[in-house]
């Protein structure tokens, strides 16, 4: 069977459903149905079926959208973070806030942006990489990211203690609060403006913050209080 359009002078062509057969060695055809009143979409659907195709219902999607998200840079950054134990320092496994903070750290390396942009990049529907899927985050919004940062603030003392136990040993150089003090290592200087009161506090903090490592003995280190700015 097949569909044939037959010209009809000044009228629209007749659309006929026909079949061919043999009669005494000759090929003949006969009309089975007149489809001229059918909508064009139905005629094309029947034509496709007659050619061996498959009809898909109108309420169903004809295509399934599949995509491949960039993964190489995610594997490198996230793998490095896990290899150095950053995820374990941030918090226990299975904690969503820990995973969100880890995702923020990795995304800050891969593609810095706002919290709203990070939430969109991590959510499955608008993902720009495989980071959200690799951490099993599911749908993410900016409120969850800000809540994770609040959780991180509460975890700060524990994280600092864990980092100190891992990296700080006897004779390790520790510098902090350099905005309120002058640090001199050889000929290098870092200056900052501070009032007399803040300079006094900086002197107290500086005395507890200076530790010279064995390899730094070749470069003399001296701490001095900051000088108030001249206006």
N, C-alpha and C positions, 0 to 999 in steps of 0.2 A: 504493500500500500504506500501511497505517496500523496502529497498535496500539490495540486496544479492550479495555477491562475490562468484563466482563459479570458482573453480580451473580449469586450462586449460593446463594441462600437463606442457610442457616446456615453454609455453607462459605466459605472465602476466594473472592473473585471470580476468575473465569477470565480470564486474560490471553491474548488471541488476536491473531495476526497475520492481517490480513484485507486484501482488495482489493475495490474496487467495479468494476462493469461494467454495461453496458446490455444488456438483453434485450427486444427488441420495444418499444423506447421507454421501458422502465421501468428504473430504477436498482436493481440488485441487488448483493449482496455475498456473498462466499464466504470461508471460513476456510482459510488456507494452513498455519498452524502453531499449535500450542498452546504458549504460552510461560509457562504457570503455574509450571513448575518452575525457571524461570530466576531467578538472583539479581536483586534490584531494580536494582542498578547496571548490569547487562548490559541489562536491559529499557530503562532510561533512555538508555543509550548507543545502542541500536538505534533508539529513538524519535528521538534527535537526528540520526542518520544519515538516517533516512527524511524528515526535515524539511530536509535539505540541509546538515547540519552536518559537522564533521570529528572523527574519533575520534583522541584522543591516547593513546599508550601509557602505562601506569601508571608505568613507570620514568622517563618524561620529565616535565619541569616544564611545566605548562600556561601559565605566565606568565613573562615575562622582566622582572625588576625593573630599572627605569631610574630614575635620579635626577639632579637638577641641583644641583651644589654651589655655594654662594655664591662669587662671583668678583670683584665690583666692588671691595671693599676690598683684596683681594689684588692686583688689577691696579694700584691706586693706590699701595700701599706698595712692592710689588716693582718697579713701574715707576720710582718715585722713586729707589729704591736703585740701580737700574741706570743711571738718568740721571745721577746724581752720581758714578758710577764706583765704587761701594762694592764691587761684585762683583769688579772687576779689581784693586782694592787688596787684597782678602782673599786672592786666589790666582788661578792660571791657570784657564782654561776646561777643562771636562772633569774637574775634580777633585771627587770626591764629598764629601770633607771640606769643601771650600769651599762647595759647595751646601748641605750640612747646616748649616754655620755661618750662611750667609745665610738659610736657612729659620728658624733659631732667632731671628735678629735681627728678621725680619719678624713671626714669630709672637709675639714679645715685645711688639710694637706692637699687633698685632691682638687677641690673646687671651692675656695672660700666664698662665703656669701652670708646672707642674713638667716635668721632662724626660720623665717617663712620659706625662703628658698631651700633651706636644708630639709624642712618637713616635706616639701613637694618632691625633692630629689630622692627621699627615702621611701615615700609611699608607693605601693605597687602600681597604681594607675598612672602616676606621673613620674615614675622613676627615671633617672638619667644614668644609673649604673646599677650594678648588682649588689651594692653595699647593704641596702635594706633587706634584700632577700638572704644575703649571706649571714646576717645577724638575726634573721627571723623576726623582724620588727612588725610586719604588717602595716596597717594604716597608721600614719603619724601626723600629728598636727603640732603647731607651734606651742600650744599650751603644755603639751606633754614634754617638749624640749625644755621649756622654762622650769617646769616641775623637776625635771632631771637635774638641772643646774642647782636648784635649791637643795636637792638631795646630795649633790656633790659638795656643796658648802658645808653640810653637816658632816660629811666624810673627810673633810680636809685634815683635821688632826691625825686621824688614823692613816691617811695616805702619806702625810709628811713623815710620820714615824716609820712607816714601812720603807719609804725611800731613804731615810737616814740610816736605817739598819743595813740596807743593801749597799749604799754607795759611800757613806762616810766612815772613815777609819781614823785612827790616831795620826795626826799630822796632815789632815786634809784641809786644803784652803777653802774657806767659806767666806764669801763676800755678799753682803746684803745691805739694803737701805743706803745705797751710794748717793742718793739725792741729797743727803744731809751731811755729807762728809767729803773730805778730799783724800783720795787714795793715790799713793805715789809708789809706782813700781819702776825703778830705774828712772828714766827721764820722762815717763808718761804721766799725765795728770788728768784727773777728772774733777771738775769744779761744779758746784751748784750753789744756788742762793738759799740761804737759811737765816733765820733770825738767831739772836744770841741764845734764846731759850731752846730752840730746836737744835742748835749746834751743841749745847750742853747735853741734851738727850742723845744726840748722835754719838758724842764721845763715849757715853756709857755703853751704847749698843755696839759701837765699833770695837771696844776693848773685849767684848765677849765674842765678836764675830771673826776675829783674825786668828787663823791657824795656818802656820807655814808648813807645807809638805816638805819632805826631804829633798826633792828635786828642785824646789824653789829657793834653796839656801844660796844659790849663786846670785839671785836677784834680791837685793835688800828691799823689804817691804816696811813702809812706815805709814802710820795712820795719824792724821791730825784733824783738828776740828775745823769746821767750815767758817769762812769769813763772811759777815753780813754784807750784802751788796751796797755799793756806793750809788746814791741817787743824786 
